[in-house]
Amino acid sequence: GSLNEDWLAVSVPFNFYTTSDMLQSILEKPLEKKAGRNYGPPGSKKIIYFIDDMNMPEVDQYYTCQPHTLLRQHLDYKHWYDRQKLTLKEIHNCQYVSAMNPTAGSFTIDTRLQRHFAVFAVSFPGIEALETIYVGILSQHLAEGFPQTVQKYTSSLVRGALELHRRITVSFLPTAIKFHYIFNLRDLSNIFQAILFAKPDAIKTHHDLIRLYLHESERVYCDKLVDRTDIDMFTKLQREVAKKSFDEIDEDNAFKKPNLYCHFALGVGDPKYMPIDNWTHLQKLLNDALDAYNELNAQMNLVLFEDAMTHICRINRILEAPRGNALLIGVGGSGKQSLARLAASISSLEVFQITLRKGYNINDLKTDLG
């Protein structure tokens, strides 16, 4: 849903480096000057600021959080000051909705600020609630032209996905070295988001649906894992859950390698999320894409062995996803940049490289991004 036309909504994400100055400039951006020293949203509209991660900004040596102080001043007195002219600005028709994660950031919100909010806890959804959510999402997609045998498998797939997610979260815990081993609902949603890429011609039987799910769970969970022991443990967990959760599973077919899905399986320029189940076909597609890239750009001499081809599919999958951002981790000279350039070329994306230097700051970044 969306707000009616009398309301505006502005998202204001906080982080450790958010200052009161930065916050004030964000809050003032959608406002316009009214009569005298009064400011407010355009016309007769009202505005809702959604402040995310409210407890993330730094607490200074006086145990004060500057952005919180600015919010409290506005909520207490309905004004703040112009930072250049030092004149009063009366701010009207504004409300705040805030959210915070109690497991990160500072753990104290000034009581003089907190008193302005009605506080309630949003607990993690239970298994039944999660099943209802994801069955609803998946069944709605599968109702669009997919075979009945596939549609009937929705509940089994969701239950299996929830069970694997539960076992992943208790088996792979973050450590000082593996600090990125954090698995939450966002990962589960990413799996189902990728399944929604597939059209009926990619999923003709429930076996196809199982293979697609196994691929997506491998991308979301396994691609984060950093050593062979963890990868082997994931494979073992995935097999156990699949055999337990999926009726009539054909193990030889379900776990046959390669199990890859990509948006260029039918050729570059014809984006359809389809399976690739043999290396020869994938190598031909990528060699053609590499030749096309080399005709327009500086020559790249890539040896497309199996791991390199898999990495290209992984990167391309992320780039094709909404808000898809990838962090490639590897030693220098391992081919991260070349593979990323080829994957971007397949998606018809332009690559712009930011060159870091001593003294590079936020303004330089804004200039580069502009």
N, C-alpha and C positions, 0 to 999 in steps of 0.2 A: 504494500500500500504506500501511499504518499500523503503528505500534508495537504490540506486544502489551500486555496490560493491566498488566504489571509495570513498564512504563516510562512516563514523562511526557516530553513535549518542549515546550520553551519557546523561542520566537524572541526574540532580543535584538538589534535593529538599532542599530548605532552611527552617530553623525554627528559633525560637527566639535565640537558643543557638549556631547557626552556627558561627564559628570564621574564620578568614582568614587562620589560620593554617589548620583547618579541610578542608576548601575549597581547599587550594592548594594541599593537599594530594589526594583529590578526582580528581582534574583536572590533576594531574601528573600520576595517575594510568594507563591510557591507552596510555601514551606517551613512546617513546623509545629514547635513546641517539643517536644522529647523529654525524657528524664530529664536533670536537672541543666542543664548549659550546652550540651547537644547539640541540634542542629536538623537536619531532613532532610525529604524529601518525605513525603506522607501514608502511613501504614501501613508496609508493607515495600517500597514502590515505589522505583524509582531514577529519577533525572531527568537529561535531556540538555539542556543549554543550547546553542542554536545561535546563535553570535555572528556577525552579518553585518557586512561592511565594517569589519573589525577595525582597519584602519589609518587610519580616518577621524578619530578624536578629536584635538584640538589637542595639540601637543607644547609644554610650557611652557619658560620661560627656562632651566631646568636640564636640558633635553633629556629630560624625563620625561613619560610619558603616564600620567596618573592612573588611568584605567580599567585599563590594562595592569598597573599596580602592584598593584591590588586582586586581579586574577586571579592574578598571580604569588604573592601572599601566600597565597591559598587553595590553589593547587597545591603550593606549597612546604610549608606548615605545616598545611593542612586547617582553617584558621580565619580569621576576621576579627573586628573589634571592633564592639560596639554603640556607635553614635556619640553617644548621649545618656548612657548609664550608664558608658561606657568599660570595659565588661566583655567578656570573651572569649566568642565564639560558635563552637563546634565544628560545622563543616558537613560532613555525611556523605552518601554515596550520590549524588554529583553528578559528572557528566562534561561536557566541553566539546567541541563541534565548531565550528570557526571558518572563516570565509571572508574573503578580501580581494581587492580589485581593484588590481593593481600599477600601473595607469595613473592612479590618483587617491589623494589623501590622502598621508600620510607614507610613506616607503619603508623605514623601519627598524623592525623589531620587536625589542625587547630580547631578546638571546640567552638571558638567564636565564628569560624567559618562553617563548621559542621552543623551548627544549630539552624542554619538556613535551609538545610536539606532534609527531606524525609528519607531515612536510610533503610535499605532492606538488602538482604543477601540473596544472590542468585546462585543456587547450588548447581552442581554438575548434574545433567539429566540422567535419570536412571535408564536401565537397559530397555524397559518397555517404551519409554519416551523416545529414546534413540531409534528403536526399531520402527516406531510409528513415523518418525521424521523421514528416515531414509527409505522406508518402503513407499511412502507417499511420493518422494522425489523420483525414485527409480520406476515405480509402476506408471506414473504419469508419462515418463519418457517412453517406456516400452509399449504403451498403449497406442503409439503413433506408428502403426504399420508393422510391428514386430509379430512373429508367429505366436500363437497361443501357448505352445510348449515353452517358449522363452518367458512369456509373461507369468506363467504359473511358477516360475523358479525364483521370483522376486524375493519372497520371504526367506527362502533357504539361503540365498546369496547374502542378504542383509545380516541374517543371524551368523553366518560364517564370518563375514567381515567384522562384525562386532566382537566375536570371539577371538579372532586373530589380533585385533587391535588391543584387546584386554591383555592377551598374552605378551604382545610386544612391549606394552608399557611396564609390565612387571619383570620382563627378562632383560631389557636393555635400559639400564639406568645411567644418568649422566655422571661422569667422573671428571677429574681435573684435566685429563687428556681428551676424553670423549664428552666434552661439555655440551656438544650440540645434540646429544641423544635425548631430545625432548619431543615426546609424541603426544599430541592432543587431538581435540575434535577437528582442528584445521586439517590434519593429515587425513582423517577419515573422509572429510568433505572433499578433499582433493582427489581421492580415489573415485568417488561417485561423480564428481565433476568431469573427470576424464572419461568415465564410462558413457556420459551423456554426449560425448563427441561422436560415438559410434552410431551409424545409421543401420536400417534393416538389412542392407546388403552385406554388412560386416558381421551380423549376428543372426544366423539362420537356424541354429539349434541351441539348446541349453549348454552343450559342450563348448560352443563358441563363446557364450557368455562367461562360462567358468574360466576359459583361457584369457579372456579380456580382463577379468577381475584379477587373476593371478599375475598378469603383466602389470596392472596398475598398482597392486599392493607391493610388487617388487620395486617399482619405480619410487613409490612414496616412502617405503620403509627401508628397503635394502640398499638403495643408492646412498643413504646417509652413513652406512656402516663402514668402518675404516680398516678392519682386518679380516683375514680369512676365517678365523674362529667364529666371529660374529655372523659372517655371511652364511657359514655352514649351519649355525644354530637357527638363523632365520629360515633357511630352506627346510630344515627339519620341522620347525613349527608350522610353516605354511603347508607342508604335506600332511601333517597330522590333522590340522584343522580342516583341510579340504576333504580328506577321507572321512572325517567324522561328520561334517556338516552338509556335504553335497551328495545327495542320493544318486545312485547309478553313475558315479564318476568313472570315466575311462582314464585311469592313471597314465597309461602309456601315451595317450593323446594329449591329456591335460598338461603334462610336464615335459612334453617334447620340446627340444631346443632346436633353433632359436624360437623364442616366444616374444616377438616384437610387434608393436603397433606404431604406425607413424602416419603423418599427414601427406606423405609423398609416395605411398606404396603403389599408386597407379601412375606415377610420373610426376615430376616437378611441374607445378602450374595447375595441377588438378587436385586440390586439397580435399582428400577424404580420409577419415581415420580408419585405416584398414590394416589387417595383419600381414606380416611378412614371415614366412616360415622356412625360407632357405637363404643361405648366405650368398649364393651365386646371383640371385635376383637382386638382393640388396646392394651387392658390390657393383653390379651394372648400373643401377639407378644412381649411386653415389659417384661413380666414375663419370657418368654423363653430366651430373651436377657440377663436378669439379672442372670438367672441360669447359662448361658454360661459364663458370666463375673465372677461369684463367683467360678467357677471351676478353673479358671486360676489366680485369684487375691485374695487379702484380701477380706473377706466376707463383703458384703454390705447388710444391712437389710432395704430395701426401701419399704415404703407403697405407692403403685401406685394409688393414688386418681386422680381425673380428672385434677386438676391444675398441678400436678407433671407430668402426662403423656403429657399434652399440652406443658409444658416447655421442655421436652425431645425432642419432635417433633420440637420445635422452634430451640433448640440448634443444633440438627442434621441437620436441613435444612441449617443453616448458615455454619456449618462445611463442608457440601457437595458443597457449592457454591465456585466459583473461588475467591481467596483472601478473603475467609470468616473468619472474626474475630468477636468475640462476647464479649461484656462487660456485665456481669451479675451483677445486682445491687440488693442487699438485705441484711437484717440484718444477723449477724452471726448465724449459726445453722439452716438456712432456707433451706439447702440442695443444695446450688449452686454447690458445689464441687462434690457431689455424682451424681447429675443429669448430670453434664458435663462429668464425667468419663464414665457413662453408654452410653451417646450419642456418645462419642468418640469411645467407644468399638464397637458400632453398625456400625460405619463407618470404623472400622479396623484401627483406629488411636491410636498411643501410647501417653500416657499422661506423660509429664515431668513437675514437679512442681518446680518453682523457690522459694527458701526460702530466704526471705529478712532478713537482719540483720543491725545493726548499722554500718555505714561506707560503706555499699554496694554501689558500683559505676559502671560507664559504663564499665570498664575493667572486673569487676566481671560478669556483664550481658553478655559481649561478650564471656567470658569463659563458662558460662552456656549454651549459645546458640550454642557454638561450639561443 
